[in-house]
Amino acid sequence: MGHVHIIRDFASPQEGFTRTVRIYTPEGYDQAPHHQFPVLYMHDGQNVFAHPESAIFDTWCANLVLEHMVGEGQEPWIIVGIDSGPGRMREYSPWDDPSVHVNGGGEAYSRFLVETLKPYVDGVYRTRQGPEWTGIMGSSLGGLMSLYLGWRNPEVFGRIGALSPSVMWSRYKLFHDWTEHSRRWTRIYLDAGTHEWIDPGGVPLPYGEATRDFYFHLKGLGYADHEVALVLEPEGQHHERDWQRRLPFAMRWLLA
């Protein structure tokens, strides 16, 4: 079994407050002192691991999923879960969205990951460098932030996992900004429920339709079948249990 190390009050100077960071090291980490490990960063870290100190013990269970995959021959990864902070919608919004009265703070959060957290992880743990060995994953607005980080920093994050991503946010701005292939090593996983949608505050968010459209948007930019995948689950809803259910397939494709 691997270990989840919890760091509380991890400073984010870009955002002006501290976060909780949870770092999972696989079982083989201590047994292979000279081996370097790829790293997957995941948003909403309080929901990532099966652990007594998670928000709910049985959430995404990413550590258990990875351990099962390693048993099947998958290379072990370090997983870094970053807890959401005091204002999740703002933190995970790359841009302002007046329709839901949100001022975007996602750029500061993305700078925290790239300029502060990743250098810390690379300095303390034995990590493998390069976009092919660095992933970013999240759901809903966390899925949007994963795509945003991969788009803005293709030299850092090559593997992008976006489960039910809010690609319609801020009037579909990601469609308008992501206008070309990064020409970097890329692997992008997209999923949603076929008819998944929510209506917070009278603003319809059609996750299934928008995620499908974004997949075809990327295909139109030249991303090949081995670079981008789409899964639409007929009965999928906008809920942790649905993301947990799809996570094993998502991680198998993304980390392959």
C-alpha positions in Angstrom: 0.0 0.0 0.0 1.1 3.5 -0.7 1.1 6.5 1.7 -0.8 9.8 1.7 1.2 12.6 3.2 -0.9 15.6 4.2 0.7 19.1 4.3 -1.5 21.7 5.9 -1.0 25.4 5.5 1.0 25.2 2.3 1.5 28.8 1.3 0.2 30.1 -2.0 1.8 33.5 -2.4 0.1 34.0 -5.8 -3.3 33.7 -4.1 -2.5 35.2 -0.7 -3.6 32.3 1.5 -2.6 28.7 2.4 -3.9 25.4 1.1 -3.9 21.8 2.2 -1.9 19.5 -0.2 -2.1 15.7 -0.1 0.7 13.7 -1.7 0.3 10.0 -2.4 3.5 8.0 -3.0 3.0 4.5 -4.4 4.2 1.4 -2.6 7.3 1.0 -4.7 8.5 4.6 -3.9 10.4 3.6 -0.8 11.6 0.3 -2.2 13.2 1.9 -5.3 15.4 4.7 -3.9 16.9 5.6 -7.3 13.7 5.4 -9.4 12.0 8.6 -10.6 8.2 8.7 -10.8 5.7 10.5 -13.0 3.3 12.9 -11.2 -0.5 13.4 -11.6 -1.9 16.6 -10.0 -5.6 16.5 -9.1 -7.9 19.4 -8.0 -10.3 19.1 -5.1 -7.8 17.1 -3.2 -10.2 16.6 -0.3 -12.2 14.3 -2.6 -9.3 12.4 -4.3 -8.1 9.7 -1.9 -9.7 6.9 0.1 -8.3 8.1 3.4 -9.8 8.8 6.8 -9.0 12.5 6.5 -10.6 13.0 3.1 -13.9 14.9 3.0 -15.7 11.6 2.5 -13.8 8.4 2.8 -15.3 6.8 -0.3 -14.8 9.6 -2.9 -12.7 9.2 -6.1 -10.4 6.6 -4.4 -7.6 7.5 -6.8 -5.0 5.8 -4.7 -6.9 2.5 -4.7 -7.5 2.7 -8.5 -3.8 3.3 -9.1 -2.8 0.4 -6.8 -5.1 -1.9 -8.7 -3.6 -0.7 -12.0 -0.1 -1.2 -10.8 -1.1 -4.8 -10.0 -2.0 -5.1 -13.7 1.3 -3.8 -14.8 0.8 0.0 -14.9 3.8 2.1 -13.9 3.2 3.7 -10.5 2.6 7.4 -10.3 2.8 10.0 -7.5 -0.5 11.7 -7.1 -0.7 15.3 -5.7 -4.2 16.3 -4.5 -4.7 20.1 -4.0 -7.6 20.9 -1.7 -10.0 23.6 -3.0 -9.7 26.8 -0.9 -12.2 29.2 0.6 -13.8 30.2 -2.7 -13.8 27.2 -5.1 -15.8 28.8 -7.9 -13.5 31.8 -8.1 -10.3 29.8 -7.7 -11.3 27.4 -10.5 -12.6 30.1 -12.9 -9.9 31.2 -15.3 -12.0 34.2 -16.4 -14.7 36.4 -15.1 -18.2 35.0 -15.7 -20.8 37.8 -15.0 -23.7 35.4 -15.7 -23.0 33.6 -12.4 -21.4 36.7 -10.7 -17.9 35.1 -10.5 -14.6 37.1 -10.7 -12.0 34.7 -12.1 -9.1 33.8 -9.8 -8.0 30.8 -11.8 -4.9 32.5 -13.3 -3.5 33.0 -9.7 -4.3 29.3 -8.9 -2.6 28.1 -12.1 0.5 30.2 -11.2 0.6 28.6 -7.8 0.7 25.1 -9.3 3.3 26.0 -11.9 5.5 28.4 -9.9 5.2 27.1 -6.3 3.7 23.7 -5.9 5.3 21.8 -8.8 8.9 23.1 -8.0 8.3 22.0 -4.3 7.2 18.5 -5.4 10.0 18.2 -7.9 12.5 19.3 -5.2 11.3 17.0 -2.4 10.3 13.9 -4.3 12.0 11.9 -7.0 9.9 13.0 -10.0 10.2 12.4 -13.7 10.3 15.7 -15.7 8.6 16.7 -18.9 5.0 17.0 -20.1 4.8 13.3 -21.0 5.3 12.5 -17.3 3.2 15.2 -15.7 -0.6 15.1 -15.6 -3.4 17.3 -14.4 -7.0 16.1 -13.6 -10.2 17.4 -12.2 -14.0 17.4 -12.5 -16.5 20.2 -13.3 -14.7 23.5 -12.8 -11.7 21.4 -11.9 -11.9 19.8 -15.3 -12.0 23.3 -16.9 -8.9 24.2 -14.9 -7.1 21.1 -16.0 -7.8 22.0 -19.7 -6.8 25.6 -19.0 -3.5 24.6 -17.4 -2.7 22.2 -20.2 -3.5 24.8 -22.8 -1.5 27.6 -21.1 1.4 25.4 -20.0 1.8 22.6 -22.6 5.5 22.4 -21.8 4.5 21.4 -18.2 1.3 19.4 -18.4 1.1 16.9 -21.2 -1.6 14.6 -19.8 -5.0 16.3 -19.1 -7.9 14.6 -17.5 -11.2 16.5 -17.6 -14.3 14.8 -16.2 -17.5 16.7 -16.8 -15.5 19.8 -17.6 -17.2 23.2 -17.5 -16.0 24.1 -21.0 -19.1 26.3 -21.5 -17.9 28.6 -18.7 -17.7 32.3 -19.5 -19.6 32.0 -22.7 -17.5 29.1 -24.1 -14.3 31.2 -23.8 -12.0 28.1 -23.9 -13.3 27.3 -27.4 -12.4 30.8 -28.5 -8.9 30.8 -26.9 -7.8 27.3 -27.7 -7.3 27.9 -31.5 -4.3 25.6 -32.4 -2.6 22.3 -31.6 0.1 22.8 -29.0 2.6 20.8 -31.1 3.7 19.3 -27.8 3.3 15.7 -26.5 -0.3 15.6 -25.5 -2.9 13.2 -24.2 -6.4 14.6 -23.3 -9.2 12.6 -21.7 -12.7 14.1 -21.8 -15.9 12.6 -20.4 -19.4 13.5 -19.3 -22.9 12.1 -19.0 -24.6 12.1 -22.4 -27.5 14.2 -21.1 -25.7 15.7 -18.1 -26.7 19.2 -17.3 -27.2 21.4 -14.2 -29.0 24.7 -13.8 -27.3 26.7 -11.0 -29.1 30.0 -10.4 -31.0 29.9 -13.7 -27.9 29.4 -15.9 -28.2 26.1 -17.8 -24.9 24.2 -18.1 -25.2 21.4 -20.7 -22.2 19.3 -19.8 -22.8 16.4 -22.2 -23.4 18.5 -25.2 -20.6 21.0 -24.5 -18.0 18.3 -23.7 -18.8 16.5 -27.0 -18.5 19.8 -28.9 -15.2 20.5 -27.3 -13.9 17.1 -28.3 -14.8 17.8 -31.9 -13.3 21.3 -31.5 -9.9 19.7 -30.6 -10.2 17.2 -33.4 -10.8 20.1 -35.8 -7.5 21.6 -34.6 -5.6 18.5 -35.6 -5.5 16.4 -32.4 -5.4 12.8 -33.3 -7.2 9.8 -31.8 -4.2 8.8 -29.7 -4.1 12.4 -28.3 -7.7 13.0 -27.3 -10.5 10.6 -26.1 -14.2 11.2 -25.4 -16.4 9.1 -23.2 -20.1 9.9 -22.9 -21.9 7.8 -20.3 -25.6 7.4 -21.1 -26.8 7.8 -17.4 -24.0 9.9 -16.1 -24.8 12.8 -13.8 -22.9 15.7 -12.3 -21.8 13.9 -9.1 -18.8 12.5 -7.3 -20.1 9.0 -7.5 -20.2 9.3 -11.3 -16.6 10.6 -11.5 -15.5 7.8 -9.2 -17.2 5.2 -11.4 -15.5 6.5 -14.6 -12.1 7.2 -12.9 -10.6 3.7 -13.5 -11.1 3.9 -17.3 -10.0 7.6 -17.3 -6.7 6.8 -15.5 -6.0 3.7 -17.6 -6.3 5.8 -20.8 -4.7 8.9 -19.5 -1.6 7.3 -17.9 -1.0 4.6 -20.4 
